[in-house]
Amino acid sequence: MFAVGDVQSVILMNETEPSEYKQVILVRIDLRLPPGKLAVQVAHASVDAVLKALKSGQGKEQVRAWHASGSKKVVLRVADKAELFKYKTGADSAGIITALITDAGRTTVPPGTVTALAIGPDSEEKIDEVTGELRMR
């Protein structure tokens, strides 16, 4: 696990990166999550993807560049679980970090429900090749 100082040292190494990095979070619209629940699932996905990236060698550089460029996040909608997995497969094939969120089932949805997927952080160009046709939430 990373301590706060570890994350800061990775993020603050160089603050002069171009603003061409982002993270995309896909959410399932078929679940009709209440706004608060949706926000929590998006937050879980974003944080999990960053932690996963920091654990990988190449991912540390992507997180640093993304943070230095403003930590852009875009929430996009997918119709259902099948469509979400289609984009996960595409991102995985492109070598982009992903984080799949499965809900614990304590409030709105049954335990084990897949709710969201974070893709990146990575270059906008690379992520857009996978998610470019999706609409914003």
C-alpha positions in Angstrom: 0.0 0.0 0.0 1.1 3.6 -0.6 1.5 6.2 2.1 0.4 9.8 1.4 4.1 10.8 1.0 4.6 8.1 -1.6 1.7 9.3 -3.7 2.8 13.0 -3.4 6.3 12.2 -4.5 5.1 10.5 -7.6 2.7 13.2 -8.4 4.9 16.2 -7.7 8.0 15.1 -9.6 7.3 17.3 -12.6 4.6 19.9 -12.9 5.2 20.8 -16.5 3.4 18.1 -18.5 1.0 19.0 -21.4 -2.7 18.8 -20.6 -3.3 15.8 -22.8 -4.2 13.2 -20.1 -7.5 12.2 -18.7 -9.4 9.4 -17.0 -12.8 8.2 -18.2 -15.3 6.6 -15.9 -18.1 4.5 -17.5 -21.4 4.1 -15.6 -24.3 1.8 -16.3 -27.5 3.7 -17.0 -29.7 0.6 -16.8 -29.1 0.5 -13.0 -30.8 4.0 -12.6 -28.6 4.8 -9.6 -29.6 7.8 -7.5 -27.2 10.7 -7.9 -25.4 10.2 -4.6 -24.9 6.5 -5.2 -23.7 7.2 -8.8 -21.2 9.8 -7.4 -19.8 7.3 -4.9 -19.3 4.6 -7.6 -17.5 7.1 -9.9 -15.3 8.1 -6.9 -14.5 4.4 -6.1 -13.6 3.8 -9.8 -11.3 6.8 -10.0 -9.4 6.1 -6.8 -9.1 2.4 -7.5 -7.6 3.0 -11.0 -5.1 5.5 -9.6 -4.0 3.1 -6.9 -3.7 0.3 -9.4 -1.7 2.6 -11.7 0.7 3.6 -8.9 1.4 -0.1 -8.2 2.6 -0.6 -11.8 5.8 0.6 -13.2 4.5 2.5 -16.2 1.3 3.6 -14.4 3.3 5.9 -12.0 4.3 8.1 -15.0 0.7 8.2 -16.3 -0.6 9.3 -12.9 2.1 12.0 -12.5 1.4 13.4 -16.0 -2.4 13.3 -15.5 -2.2 15.0 -12.1 0.2 17.6 -13.4 -2.3 18.4 -16.2 -5.2 18.9 -13.9 -6.5 15.4 -13.3 -9.2 15.6 -15.9 -12.1 13.1 -15.4 -14.9 12.4 -17.8 -18.0 10.4 -16.9 -19.6 8.6 -19.8 -22.6 6.3 -19.9 -23.0 2.8 -21.1 -26.3 0.9 -21.6 -25.5 -2.1 -19.5 -23.0 -4.6 -18.1 -22.3 -6.1 -21.5 -21.4 -2.8 -23.1 -19.3 -1.9 -20.1 -17.3 -5.1 -20.5 -16.9 -4.4 -24.2 -15.0 -1.2 -23.3 -13.0 -2.9 -20.6 -11.8 -5.4 -23.2 -10.8 -2.6 -25.5 -9.0 -0.7 -22.8 -7.2 -3.8 -21.6 -6.1 -4.6 -25.2 -4.8 -1.1 -25.6 -2.7 -1.4 -22.4 -4.7 1.2 -20.5 -5.2 0.7 -16.7 -8.8 -0.2 -15.8 -10.6 -0.5 -12.5 -13.9 -2.4 -12.4 -16.2 -1.5 -9.5 -18.5 -4.2 -8.0 -20.9 -2.9 -5.3 -21.1 -4.4 -1.9 -24.9 -4.3 -2.0 -25.6 -2.5 1.2 -28.0 0.1 -0.2 -29.4 0.3 -3.8 -28.2 -2.7 -5.8 -27.7 -6.4 -5.0 -24.2 -7.5 -3.8 -21.8 -8.1 -6.6 -23.5 -5.7 -9.1 -20.9 -4.2 -11.5 -21.6 -0.5 -11.5 -18.7 1.4 -13.0 -15.4 1.1 -14.8 -12.5 3.6 -14.7 -10.2 3.7 -17.8 -6.9 5.5 -17.3 -5.4 7.9 -16.4 -3.6 7.9 -19.7 -3.2 10.1 -22.8 -6.5 11.5 -24.2 -5.6 10.2 -27.6 -5.2 6.6 -26.4 -8.4 6.7 -24.3 -10.4 8.3 -27.1 -9.5 5.4 -29.4 -11.4 3.1 -27.0 -14.2 5.4 -25.7 -14.5 8.1 -28.3 -18.1 7.4 -29.4 -19.6 7.3 -26.0 -21.9 10.1 -24.7 -21.4 12.1 -21.4 -23.4 11.2 -18.4 
